[in-house]
Amino acid sequence: MSVRPYRDIIRRKSRQISVGNVLVGGDAPITVQTMTNTLTSDPVATIKQIHAIEEAGADMVRVSCPDEASTKALKEIVRETTIPIIADIHFHYRRGIEAAEAGASCLRINPGNIGSADRVREVVRAAVDNNCSMRIGVNAGSLEKELLDKYGEPCPEAMVESGLNHARILEDNDFTNFKISVKASDVFLSVAAYQGLAEACDYPLHLGITEAGGLTSGTVKSSIGLGMLLWSGIGDTLRVSLSADPVEEVKVGYEILKGLGLRRRGVTIISCPSCARQAFPVIRTVEKLEERLEHISTPMTLSIIGCVVNGPGEARETDIGLTGGGKGNHMVYLSGVTDHKIDTDGMVDHIVELVEKKAEELEAAEKSELLEASS
């Protein structure tokens, strides 16, 4: 029995595939990915953006390959980056073959729209020969005409049928190293389609609310849809689709997973919205800390509470805590225990130093445990 059963998430059992050196599905951690928005044919710009994406903690990244110039540049892009590259392929089967040969770890493709059975076989052969997995990507905005004629509109049943039809094409070629997505910009449609697909197959599922919108609106829509699915145990990898910097997609993806206790990366800040009781400027302090602590990847918790109403209680549950006190006299908690007081001046610098020190301690402890386990 779990100590807190109300927090338990029982993940759907799926088969496991590899995207380069990253496992997806099965008991592997739920992975976070994003997509570049540079011209793939410009390797310098694309590599620069992928480096920023890697720094943000993404597990993999997708790049669009609409033309031969893009797949030619892909070899350099793969060579100069470390995370697995997923090549986004539409319609042109030769782009899929070229991307696999260039070192892509995965092809995002719909087997049904790249031509004849012979062409599908050629792409599958290239994927097998180059140890390349695939993602079947169903989108409500581009469903097959026959399914729209059958169902009258994009609906969960049509999206699930589309995904299974494409899966069958790959299965007929003895290829099962793939995951599936059934995305829509409508939260209800996306969630229902994923629920149906989760019951209909055991392939890993790539989650997303497609074309979700800008940073604020898209984050809210994605959090609702992905949160519902993840909470019910559905999902093995995800992308938050925002009209924003891809780095922001990675940040939001991790925050969704952190909020559900499914992944931990970096500093989780618990902070109050602030009110007239605040003994220091909470909002400005949190903004500064978020910016100053972006470089920390070690998981830890930090509470920043403006007064003593909830401050001590929150601090007891976090690695480092700060509670506002009277006359610029604020209490600092370490591992849930009152430790020392600090005034407002220099407070941010002091908290950053404490977090960095704690991160070093946690990293050293983890390395020591790994050494002991391997000896």
C-alpha positions in Angstrom: 0.0 0.0 0.0 1.2 3.5 -0.8 1.7 5.9 2.1 -0.4 8.5 0.1 -2.7 6.5 -2.2 -4.5 9.7 -3.3 -1.3 10.6 -5.2 -0.8 7.3 -6.9 -0.8 7.3 -10.7 -1.0 3.8 -12.3 0.5 4.1 -15.7 -0.9 2.2 -18.7 1.2 -0.8 -19.6 2.7 -0.3 -23.0 5.5 -1.9 -25.0 8.8 -0.1 -25.1 10.7 1.3 -28.0 14.0 3.2 -28.4 14.5 6.6 -29.9 18.2 6.7 -30.2 19.5 6.1 -26.7 16.2 7.2 -25.0 13.7 4.5 -24.0 10.0 5.4 -24.5 7.1 3.4 -23.0 7.1 0.5 -20.6 8.6 1.5 -17.3 10.8 4.3 -18.8 10.3 7.8 -17.5 7.9 10.0 -19.4 10.0 12.0 -21.8 9.8 15.6 -22.9 10.4 16.8 -26.4 9.9 19.9 -28.5 10.4 20.9 -32.2 12.8 23.4 -33.8 11.3 26.4 -35.7 14.5 27.3 -37.7 15.0 26.3 -41.3 16.5 22.8 -41.1 18.4 23.6 -44.2 20.3 26.2 -42.1 22.3 23.8 -39.9 24.1 26.6 -38.0 20.8 28.2 -36.8 19.2 24.8 -36.1 22.2 23.5 -34.1 22.2 26.6 -32.0 18.6 26.2 -31.2 19.0 22.5 -30.4 21.8 23.4 -28.0 19.4 25.7 -26.1 16.8 22.9 -26.1 19.4 20.5 -24.7 20.3 23.0 -22.0 16.6 23.2 -21.0 16.5 19.4 -20.5 14.7 18.1 -23.5 15.0 14.3 -24.0 14.6 14.5 -27.8 13.9 17.1 -30.5 12.0 17.0 -33.8 13.1 18.9 -36.9 11.0 19.3 -40.1 12.5 17.8 -43.3 10.3 19.2 -46.1 13.0 19.1 -48.8 16.3 17.5 -49.8 18.3 20.5 -48.5 16.9 19.7 -45.0 17.8 16.1 -45.1 21.3 16.9 -46.4 21.8 19.3 -43.4 20.5 16.7 -41.0 23.8 14.7 -41.0 25.7 17.8 -39.6 22.9 18.6 -37.2 23.0 15.0 -35.8 26.8 15.1 -35.5 26.8 18.4 -33.6 24.1 17.7 -31.1 23.6 15.0 -28.4 19.9 14.4 -27.9 18.0 12.1 -30.4 16.7 13.8 -33.5 13.3 13.0 -34.8 12.8 13.9 -38.5 9.3 15.2 -39.4 8.3 13.7 -42.8 5.2 14.4 -44.8 4.2 12.9 -48.2 7.7 12.5 -49.6 9.0 9.0 -48.9 12.5 9.8 -50.1 12.8 12.4 -47.4 12.2 9.6 -44.9 14.9 7.4 -46.4 17.4 10.3 -46.5 16.6 11.3 -42.9 17.2 7.7 -41.6 20.4 7.5 -43.5 21.5 10.9 -42.2 21.3 9.6 -38.6 17.8 10.5 -37.4 16.7 8.4 -34.4 13.0 8.5 -35.3 10.8 9.4 -38.3 7.5 11.2 -37.7 5.5 9.8 -40.5 2.0 8.6 -41.6 2.6 5.5 -43.7 -0.7 6.0 -45.6 0.3 9.3 -47.1 3.7 8.5 -48.6 2.6 6.5 -51.5 2.5 2.8 -52.6 3.2 -0.2 -50.5 6.6 -0.5 -52.2 7.5 3.0 -51.0 6.4 2.2 -47.5 8.6 -0.9 -47.6 11.6 1.2 -48.7 11.1 3.6 -45.8 10.7 0.7 -43.3 13.9 -0.9 -44.7 15.8 2.3 -44.3 14.5 2.6 -40.7 15.5 -1.0 -39.8 18.9 -0.6 -41.5 19.7 2.6 -39.6 18.2 1.6 -36.2 15.5 4.2 -36.5 12.1 4.2 -34.8 8.9 5.9 -36.0 6.0 7.9 -34.8 2.6 7.7 -36.4 1.2 11.2 -36.2 -2.6 11.5 -36.5 -3.9 15.1 -36.5 -7.6 16.1 -36.5 -6.8 18.8 -39.1 -5.5 16.4 -41.7 -7.6 13.2 -41.4 -8.1 11.1 -44.4 -11.0 12.0 -46.7 -12.6 8.5 -46.4 -12.7 8.8 -42.6 -14.2 12.3 -42.8 -16.8 10.9 -45.2 -17.5 8.0 -42.9 -17.8 10.0 -39.7 -18.9 13.4 -41.0 -16.3 15.3 -38.9 -13.1 14.8 -37.0 -14.1 12.7 -34.0 -12.3 10.4 -31.5 -13.4 7.3 -33.4 -12.1 8.6 -36.7 -8.7 9.5 -35.1 -8.3 6.2 -33.4 -9.2 4.3 -36.7 -6.7 6.4 -38.6 -3.9 5.6 -36.1 -4.7 1.9 -36.1 -4.9 1.9 -39.9 -1.4 3.4 -40.2 -0.1 1.0 -37.5 -1.4 -1.9 -39.5 0.6 -0.8 -42.5 3.8 -0.9 -40.5 2.8 -4.2 -38.8 2.3 -5.7 -42.2 5.9 -4.9 -42.9 7.0 -6.6 -39.6 7.8 -3.2 -38.1 6.6 -2.5 -34.5 9.3 0.0 -33.3 6.9 2.9 -33.3 4.7 5.1 -31.1 1.4 6.8 -32.0 -0.1 10.2 -31.4 -3.7 11.4 -32.0 -3.6 15.2 -31.6 -6.2 17.9 -31.9 -6.4 21.5 -31.0 -9.6 20.8 -29.1 -8.9 19.5 -25.6 -12.0 17.3 -25.4 -11.3 15.7 -28.8 -7.7 15.0 -28.0 -8.4 13.5 -24.6 -11.2 11.2 -25.9 -9.0 10.1 -28.9 -6.1 9.2 -26.6 -8.4 7.4 -24.2 -9.8 5.3 -27.1 -6.4 4.6 -28.5 -5.0 3.6 -25.1 -7.7 0.9 -24.9 -7.2 -0.3 -28.5 -3.5 -1.0 -28.5 -0.4 -1.3 -26.4 2.0 0.9 -28.4 3.6 3.8 -26.6 1.7 7.1 -26.9 3.1 10.5 -27.7 0.8 13.1 -26.1 0.1 16.6 -27.3 -2.6 19.2 -27.7 -1.7 20.4 -31.2 -1.7 24.1 -32.1 -2.6 25.0 -28.5 -1.9 28.7 -29.0 0.5 31.2 -27.4 2.6 30.9 -24.3 -0.2 31.6 -21.7 -3.3 30.2 -23.5 -1.4 27.2 -24.9 0.1 26.3 -21.5 -3.3 26.3 -19.9 -4.9 24.2 -22.7 -2.0 21.7 -22.7 -2.0 21.5 -18.9 -5.7 20.6 -18.9 -5.5 18.0 -21.6 -2.2 16.4 -20.8 -2.8 16.6 -17.1 -6.1 14.7 -17.5 -4.4 12.0 -19.5 -1.2 11.7 -17.4 -3.2 11.6 -14.2 -5.1 8.6 -15.6 -1.9 6.9 -16.5 -1.9 7.5 -20.2 1.1 8.8 -22.0 4.8 7.9 -22.5 6.3 11.0 -24.1 4.9 14.5 -24.7 5.3 17.8 -26.5 3.6 21.0 -25.4 2.9 22.8 -28.7 3.2 26.6 -28.2 3.5 29.6 -30.5 6.6 30.4 -28.5 10.3 29.6 -28.1 10.8 25.8 -28.1 12.7 26.2 -24.8 9.4 27.4 -23.3 7.7 24.2 -24.5 10.3 22.1 -22.6 9.9 24.2 -19.4 6.1 23.8 -19.5 6.4 20.1 -20.2 8.5 19.5 -17.2 6.3 21.7 -15.0 3.3 19.5 -16.0 5.2 16.3 -15.1 6.6 17.9 -11.9 3.1 18.9 -10.9 2.0 15.3 -11.1 5.1 13.9 -9.5 6.0 12.0 -12.7 9.4 13.7 -13.4 11.6 16.0 -11.3 14.1 18.4 -12.7 15.5 21.6 -11.3 14.1 23.7 -8.5 10.4 23.5 -7.8 9.4 26.8 -6.3 6.3 26.9 -4.0 5.3 30.5 -3.6 2.3 32.5 -2.5 0.4 34.9 -4.7 1.2 37.7 -2.2 -1.1 40.0 -0.3 -1.0 42.9 2.1 0.6 40.6 4.7 3.7 40.1 2.7 6.9 41.2 4.5 8.9 41.3 1.3 8.0 41.7 -2.4 7.1 38.1 -3.2 6.4 38.4 -6.9 9.6 40.2 -7.7 11.6 37.9 -5.5 10.2 34.8 -7.2 10.8 36.2 -10.7 14.5 36.9 -9.8 14.9 33.4 -8.3 13.4 31.7 -11.3 15.8 33.5 -13.5 18.8 33.0 -11.3 18.1 29.3 -10.7 17.5 28.2 -14.3 20.9 26.5 -14.4 20.1 24.1 -11.6 19.0 20.7 -12.9 19.2 18.8 -9.6 15.7 18.2 -8.3 14.9 20.1 -5.1 12.1 22.2 -3.5 12.1 25.8 -2.4 9.3 27.7 -0.7 9.0 31.5 -0.8 6.1 32.6 1.4 5.5 36.2 2.3 4.2 35.8 5.8 3.9 33.4 8.8 0.3 32.3 8.0 1.4 29.4 5.7 5.1 30.0 5.6 6.3 27.7 8.4 4.0 24.9 7.2 5.2 25.1 3.6 8.9 25.4 4.7 8.6 22.2 6.7 7.9 20.3 3.5 10.7 21.8 1.3 14.5 21.5 1.1 14.9 25.3 1.6 12.3 27.7 2.8 11.9 31.5 3.3 9.1 33.0 5.4 8.6 36.7 5.7 9.0 38.2 9.1 8.5 41.7 10.6 10.9 44.6 10.1 12.9 42.9 7.4 13.6 39.9 9.6 12.8 36.8 7.6 13.3 33.2 8.6 15.3 30.7 6.5 14.5 27.0 6.9 16.9 24.2 5.9 15.4 20.7 5.4 12.2 21.9 7.1 13.9 23.2 10.3 14.4 26.9 11.3 18.0 27.8 10.8 18.7 31.5 10.6 17.3 34.9 9.9 18.0 37.3 7.0 16.9 40.8 6.0 15.5 41.8 2.7 18.8 43.3 1.3 20.9 40.5 -0.2 18.1 38.0 0.3 18.0 36.7 -3.3 21.7 36.3 -3.5 21.7 34.4 -0.2 18.9 32.0 -1.3 20.7 31.4 -4.6 23.9 30.5 -2.7 21.9 28.1 -0.4 20.3 26.4 -3.4 23.6 26.0 -5.3 25.2 24.5 -2.1 22.3 22.1 -1.6 22.5 21.1 -5.3 26.2 20.2 -4.9 25.5 18.2 -1.8 22.7 16.2 -3.5 24.8 15.6 -6.6 27.7 14.4 -4.4 25.5 12.1 -2.5 24.0 10.6 -5.7 27.5 10.0 -7.2 28.5 8.3 -3.9 25.5 6.0 -4.0 26.2 5.1 -7.7 29.9 4.3 -6.8 28.8 2.1 -3.9 26.2 0.3 -6.0 28.8 -0.4 -8.8 31.6 -1.5 -6.4 
